[in-house]
Amino acid sequence: MISITQQGLDRAIPGVPVATRGKKGIELRRCAVSKPLSMLYRWSSRIGSHRVMQSIMQLALKLEGGEFLSYTARELVSRHYRLDIGAYSYGCFDPIRFPDGAHVGRYVSIASSVRSYRRNHPARSLSTHPLFFSSRCGASQSREMPTRKLCIGHDAWIGAHVVILPGCQHIGIGAIVGAGSVVTRDVEPYTIVAGNPAKPIRKRFDTKTIERLLQSRWWENDPASLQSELEEREKLCLEGERGGVS
């Protein structure tokens, strides 16, 4: 097993997102067969063997410590689907649930049942069917519906069965999205939202505390350094407030 530091990431694969890189050069795990797995995945993609592609992804995750730490899994989704996933994030290694171009920060927690939709059907056209607005189905490029990007900030938590619609393009740092919510608008940092459509319930902290948290950029540190100084960092950023949600 090979540990990849920030410098190693820069040299090895430019496509791996910046969000995988910490202040001290985070350590993702890259197994000895990472390169052959990547080559086999690329070949399977060309012939359309999705079952083989899924098997390769699962093997990479198994060999490299799962979604928290896998370097190869991040490389595969970044190169083939432009899906950038930061270090220690999980629940989003799926190009079907998280379409082309999504960006997920570090330490993001996403339930396995979350789905993101990046474009709508046309409501003011003759038909809402893809045959008339999707070039993949034969429609003219001039009638193509726009696809919107999605960015999920560091340390966000998205609960079970959440649906993220095209109207939402950004979920802020430290935001919490309650289970079963339908998110139609952007979510501000450190804001708890829930419902259908999702609406703000409250801020996790007061304005000054949120400013301190954002300025601290604590998520750029690796888990070991954070755990060793957790109480000190919490006291510094929260000044006595605790991070739990009642």
Secondary structure as UniProt FT lines:
FT   STRAND          2..4
FT   HELIX           6..12
FT   TURN            14..15
FT   HELIX           18..20
FT   TURN            23..24
FT   STRAND          28..30
FT   TURN            32..33
FT   HELIX           34..47
FT   HELIX           50..63
FT   TURN            64..65
FT   TURN            67..69
FT   HELIX           71..81
FT   STRAND          84..85
FT   TURN            87..88
FT   TURN            95..97
FT   TURN            100..101
FT   STRAND          103..104
FT   TURN            106..107
FT   STRAND          109..110
FT   TURN            112..113
FT   STRAND          115..116
FT   HELIX           130..132
FT   HELIX           135..137
FT   HELIX           141..143
FT   STRAND          151..152
FT   TURN            154..155
FT   STRAND          157..158
FT   TURN            160..161
FT   STRAND          163..164
FT   TURN            166..167
FT   STRAND          170..171
FT   TURN            173..174
FT   STRAND          176..177
FT   TURN            179..180
FT   STRAND          182..183
FT   TURN            189..190
FT   STRAND          191..194
FT   TURN            195..198
FT   STRAND          199..203
FT   HELIX           207..216
FT   HELIX           218..220
FT   HELIX           223..228
FT   HELIX           230..238
FT   TURN            239..240
//
